[in-house]
Amino acid sequence: MYPDVVVVGAGVIGAACARALTVAGLRVTVLDRGAPASATTASGEGNVLVSDKGPGPELDLAAASRLRWPSLIESLDVDVEWESKGGVVVATTDAAAQPLLDFADAQRKVGIQADVLDRVHDLEPHLTRAVTAAVHYPQDAQLQPVLAASALLADVRKRGGTVRAGVAVSGVDTVDGRISGVRTDDGVIPCGAVVNACGPWSGEFARAAGAPIAILPRRGIVLVTAALPLVVRHKVYDADYVGAVASGDAALQTSSVVESTPAGPVLIGSSRQRIGFAERIDVEVLRELARKAVALFPVLANVPVMRAYGGFRPYAPDHLPVIGADPRLAGLWHATGHEGAGIGLAPATGDLLAELLTGTDPHLDPTPFRVDRPAVMEAS
C-alpha cells in the first residue's frame, strides 16, 4: 500500500513530523539518502532552550516544544539522556550586563522563568569571577539528539510507517499541478503529499521540486574534552550567544557555550559561519572556541580536547523556521530552517505540521512560519 505522505529527511525534524503524522492516522514513509539522524542531528549538542530566544513566534514554538518533550520521551520509553539541568547565562563585562537583564525581563513578561542570580557561584562554583550579571533558566534542558531522533523513527515503524535509509530523492512527479509521487534512485513512490525536512539541503530539494526556498547551510563546530568530574552543572553560556544566534552575518562568529555530559566529557561551542557546504574544520575556529571557554571556566585551561565535530544547520534569512504548505505546488510541505535549534523545536514543529496537513486546529499561530513570506521566497 502506498503512503499518504513521504517525509524526505530522517533527522529529528523529519522524525518528529513523521511521528506526528502517523499518530494522526496517516500512512507515512520516511526517506533519507544517508543513515537516519546522521547529518545535522548528529552534529548538534542536544539543546532544548528557551533562554536564547526573545519574545516572538520562535520562543512560542520553543516553549510549546519544551512542554512536549518530557511526555513524548515517556511515551517512547527509550533513554535519550534527558537532563532538565537548566541554563545559566552570564555577562562578563559591564556593557553586557544591562542588556542581559533587559532580555530576561522581556522573557518573563511572556511566561518564561528567568531568575536573576545574585550568587551565581553557588550554582556554578568553577565559573569565572568576572561575572557582571547572571540569569538562571530552569526550563533549559538537554538530550542526546541521535537517540531522540532514532526513538521517534522507531515509533513511526511501530505505528505502521516505513523508514528507508540510503534512498536519494531527485524530485517529484505531478498530475494537474499536484504532487503524485516522489522520484528516487529506487523508482517512483506514489503519494499525495511530500514533507521537505531536508535540513540544510532543503533549498536543493525545493529547487528540484520546482518551488525554491531560501534555506542555506550554516556551519557550526563543537569541541569535546576528555572525561572530567562534574565541573559544569548547567548549560552555561555567555550573553553574546544570543546575538550570534540572531545575526545574519556570513563571517565567523563564536560565543562561549559550555556544558558537561553524563559520560563526563565537556562540550564546548559555539560557532556560526556561512561557507556553503565546505567540510573543513579551521584551526582558528577551534582556538577561538577554546579561548572563550577557558575565559568562562578557567578550570578547563589544562584539560585536553579529544576531538572536534561539525555540521551544517538550516539557516533562514529571517531566523524563523519554515513550516507549512507551499502555495506553488499542492501537496508540497516544508518543515525546515530551524538552524541550530531543531532539537528544541522538533516536537511542536511536528505537531504543527501534522495539524496543518490534516486540517486540525493548530496549537499555535502558524502564520509567522508560512512559506510564502518575503525572506524565504524573494531571497530564493
N, C-alpha and C positions, 0 to 999 in steps of 0.2 A: 504494500500500500504506500502510495506516495505521501510525502509530508505536506502539511498545510503551510509550514514555514521552514525555510532554510536560514540558519544563522551562520554567517560567514565570519569566523574568528572564534577561537576557543580559549581566549583569555578570560579574565574574571568578569569583564563586562558582557562578553558573549555568553559566558556560562550563566550569569545572573539573568540575562534576558531569556535564555533557553529554559531555564528552570521555571521562571515566572510564566512563560507561555505554556509549558507542559502542565503546570498547576491549573492554568485556566482551561485546560482540556484540549489543547491543540496538539497535533502530531508535529514533532519538531526533529529536524536533522541539523546537527552542528558539524561544520566542515572547517578544517584548518590545514594549511599547506605544510605545517610542521607538526610537532608534538603539542598536545594541549598544554596551555599555561607555560609555554617555553620561551616566549618572547618578552613583551613589555611586562607582563605579570611577574615573570621570574626575575626581572631586574629591579623590582621595587623593594621597599623596606617593609611594606605591610601597614602603612599608615592609615589610621581611621581618625581623622582630625576634624575638629570644629574650630580649633584655636587660630588657624591661619586664614580664615575667611571672614570678610566683613559682611555686615547685613546685606541681604540680597538673595537672589534665586539660588546661587551655588551653596550658600550657607543653609538655605531651606532644604536643599537636596541632601546636604551632608547631615543635617540634624535628623531628617527622616531616615536616612540610612543607618545612622548610629543607633536609633531606636530599634531598627530591624535586626541588626547583626546578632545580638545575643539569642533571640528566639529562633532566628534562622539557623544558627550554629547548633542549637539544641535539637532542632528538627532533623538536621543532617546526621547527628550522632557520630561525629568524627572530631578527633582532637586536631584543631587547627592552630594551636598555640595562642589562643585568645588571651590577651592581657589588658585588663582595664586599669592600667597603671597611671593614667593621667599624663598631662603635659605641663611643662614649666617653660614659659617664655621670659627671657631676660633681656634687659637693656644694659649695655656696658659702657655707655657714655651719657653725659648729661643731656646731650642733644636728642638722644633716642628715648629718654625716659618718658617725657610727657606724651609723645605720640603713641607709645605703647599703652599708657594708661588711658588715653582717649579712645584708642581702638577697642580696648577691653570694655570700656564704659558703653560704647555703641553696641557691642555684642550682648551685654547684659540686658539692654533695653529690648532685645528681641528674644530673650529667654535662654541665652547661653550662660552657663555658670562660669564666671571668670573672677577668681578671688585674688585680690591684690595681696601680696605677701610682704610682711614687714621682716620676717625672719626666714628668708629663703634657704639659708644653710641648714635649717632644721630638716628640710626635705631633701636637700642635695648638699651634703657636707663637703664634697670634693669640688664644688663649683668655685670658680674664680671669685676673689674678694672684690673685684672691680665691678660689682653689680650696682647699678643705679636705680633699677626698678625691676619688679618681677611679678608675674601673674600666673596663677595655678589654674589649669583647666582639667577638672576631674573627668570630664567626658571623653577626653582623648584616649585612644586605645591603639592596640597593635595586634596583628595576627600574621600567620605565615601565609603569604599570598598563594603560593603554589598549592599548598594543602587545601586552602579555601576554594580555589577555583576547581581543583580536582574533585572535591566533595560535592560541589554544585553540579558538575558534569555527571558524577556517579548517580546523583539523584535524578537527573534527566533520564539516564538509562533505566533506572529503577521504575520510572513512571512511563516507560514505553518509548522514549525517544532514542535517537541514534546519534552517536558521536564518532566521526570518522577523521582520523589523522592522516597526514600525507596526501591530501587531496587539494590540488590547486584549482582555484576558481578563476576563469578567464573572462567572464561576462555573464549577461543574462539574455534569455530569449523573451520575446514579447509577442502578444497577439492583441490586435486592436488597441495598442497603446497601454497594455497592461502586462506585467510580468507573468510569464507562463512557465518559466523554468530557469535553472542555473546551469551555465556551461562549465564543465570541469574537465580535467585531463583524464577523467574516467567516464566521460559521457555527460549527457544532459540529465539533470534531476528535475522532473516536473514539480512545480509548487505554485501556490497562489501568492506568496509573499516572501521577500528576502530581507534580512536584517544585516546591514553593514556594520559589523562590530570588529573591523579590521585594525583598530588602534591606529598607530602611525601610518599604516598603509591604507587607511580608509579613503584618502584622497585618490589613490591609484584605483581602488575598486570602484569608487563613484564615477571616475572618468571612464572606466571600462564599461560601466552600466549606462553611460550617456547622460549622467546627471552630476557633473563635477561639484565638489565642495572644497573649501579651503581648510584642509586639515594637513598640518605639516609635522615632520618629526622634530622633536626637541630632545637632545641627548642629555642624560644625567649619569653621574658616576657615584659609586659608593665604595668606601674603604671598609675593610673588615680586619679587626685586630685579632691578636691571639686571645685565647680564653682568659678571662680575669674573674676574680671575685666581684661581687656586685658593687661597682663604683658609681654607676649612674642609675638612679632609682626610677626615674620617669623618662619620658621623651623630652629632651631639653634642647631648645634652640634659641639662637639669638634673634632679636626682634627684626633684624634686617631680612630674615627669611620671608616674611610676609611681602615685602617689597619685591623680592626676587621672583616670587610666585606670580605676582601681578604684572611684572614687567613684560613688555613685548620686544625688548632688545634682543637682537640675534647674537650679540657678543657674549663671551663667557661671563657668567655671574655665579658667585659662590656665596654661601652663607652657612653658618655652623649649625648642624643638627646632629645630636649625639644621643645614642641610646644603647642600653645593654640588651642582650638576647637571653632566652632561657638556657642556651647551651654555654654561655659565658663570653663569646666574642662581643665586642662593641662595634656597632655600625656607625659610620661617620659619613655624613653628607653635608650639604647637598650642592650639586652644580647644575646649571642650566646653560645650554649652548645650542644654537641652531646651526648645524653644519651638515645638513642633509642626512644621508644615511652612512656617513663616514664611520668606520668601525674603530678607528684608532683611539687609544687612550693616551692623552697627552700628559707628560710628566708634570707640566706646570699646573694642571688641574689637581693632580694628586698632592703636590706640595702645598697648594693653597688650601685644600680641604684639611690637610694635616695641621697646617699652621693655625687655622682658625679653631680647630678642635682643641688643640693644646692651650690656646688662649682662653677657651671656655672652661676646660678641665685640665689644669696643669699636671695633674696626676698621670695623664696619658703621655707625657713627654718622652719617656723611655720605653714605651710599650711597642713591640714590633707589629707592623702591619703585615698580615698574612697574605692578603690578596685584595684585588680591586675588581669590581664588576660594573658594567654599564649597560645602558639600554636606551631605547627611544620611546618617548612619550608622545601621545597625540595632542598636538597643540592647535587650538583655535585662536584666531587673532583677537577675539574679544574675551578670551579666557572663560568661556562658558561651554559646557558640553552641548552636543547636538543630539537631540532625542526626538524622534517623531517621523512622520511620513514625509516623503519627498513629493511636493506637488507636481513635479515634472513627469513623474513616472509612477503610475498606480501600482501598488504592490511593493515599492521600494521604501524601506525604512532605515533610519540611521540611529545608531547608539555609539557615539564616539566623541572625541575631543575632550576627554577628561584629564588630559596631561598626566601629572604625577598623582592625581587624587582618585584614580579609578577604583582602588581597593575600598576607599572610604565611601565612595558614591555608588558602588555597584548595586546593593540591594534595592534602593529606591529607584535607581535607573531601570533595573529590570522590571520592577512593578509598574513604573510609569509607562514604559514601552508596551508592556502587555495590556495595560488598561486602555491605552490609545488604540492599539491594534484590534482589540476585541470590542471597542465601543463602550467600555465601562467608565463610570465617572472617575477621573484621575484624582489621586490622593493629594496632589498639589498642582498649582497652575503650570501647565506645560508651555505657555506662550514664550517665556524667555529662552527656551531651548529649541524653538522651532528651527527648521532647516532653512526656510526662506527669509533669513534675516541678513542685513547688508554685509556684515563682516564675513559671513560664511559663503554667501552667494556671489557678491561682487568681486571679492578678492580671488575667487576661484578662476 
